[in-house]
Amino acid sequence: MTTPAPAASSAAAVPPVVAIAHHSGFGHTSVLAEAVREGAADTGATVHLVKVDEITEEQWALLDTADAIVFGSPTYMGTASGAFHVFAEATSKRWATRAWQDKLAAGFTNSGSKSGDKLHTLQFFSVLAAQHGMHWINLGLPSGWHSTTASENDLNRLGFYLGAGAQTDTDRGPDGVHEADIATAEHLGRRVAAQAAVYAAGRAAVAA
Ligand SMILES: Cc1cc2nc3c(=O)[nH]c(=O)nc-3n(C[C@H](O)[C@H](O)[C@H](O)COP(=O)(O)O)c2cc1C
């Protein structure tokens, strides 16, 4: 008896497109954006890094065609930076046409304090995603550094669930971004890209 060949899955063959829309005033959050890019690229995804304070029409078009958009910003005064908020308001054009409906979304932030009210920035990102009808992908990691046997070098050392949260001493440059936070951001990139692939394959299967 011959076993029939499995149906070809064209959806699985097409790598997802992940865009990282981010701002960084002093370069710390840029290090994390690069880590998200590396994590997503590891899975074979096509990745676009977009600096929201320099965004061009071509880059808006890249966001429009992405399967997933990862939002990233430092936490300034307990929320995303002013430059990120300018970008968020500019997305209202996309909101009006539902252009980003059913894309995936996720987020990361960095601040000077261990807490620094970073959760509020991640919540802002998730509400922005919800306003667009996007599907939020959380970090998907247990919290690290929470017992006598744990360490500050653990993945998700700051214990965020909604997205990736990092801390960098304010008197250090971009090379001061913590390795564990970089690894956590890479994890987020891999997770978003993997989920985007699952979502695209599922959508193709439903349409078939
Ligand atoms: C205007 C301003 C506001 C800030 N507000 C906060 C804050 O609310 N919480 C915090 O922990 N750090 C705060 N910081 C520190 C930054 O989050 C920190 O320096 C971060 O690493 C900057 O990231 P970037 O280099 O990507 O801009 C603030 C810094 C600035 C310049």
The ligand as an ORCA input file, in Angstrom:
! r2SCAN-3c Opt
* xyz 0 1
  C      12.621     62.026     29.256
  C      13.004     60.746     29.932
  C      12.092     60.126     30.747
  C      12.424     58.934     31.385
  N      11.475     58.294     32.148
  C      11.770     57.122     32.734
  C      10.785     56.411     33.462
  O       9.625     56.792     33.550
  N      11.174     55.263     34.081
  C      12.453     54.793     34.029
  O      12.758     53.792     34.655
  N      13.399     55.412     33.267
  C      13.070     56.545     32.611
  N      14.007     57.160     31.822
  C      15.283     56.487     31.562
  C      15.239     55.772     30.199
  O      14.127     54.916     30.108
  C      16.520     54.980     29.983
  O      17.627     55.847     29.991
  C      16.500     54.166     28.707
  O      17.587     53.267     28.707
  C      16.570     55.032     27.460
  O      16.460     54.202     26.329
  P      16.932     54.695     24.882
  O      18.431     54.783     24.921
  O      16.454     53.666     23.941
  O      16.287     56.050     24.684
  C      13.697     58.362     31.200
  C      14.629     59.017     30.366
  C      14.284     60.188     29.736
  C      15.288     60.845     28.819
*
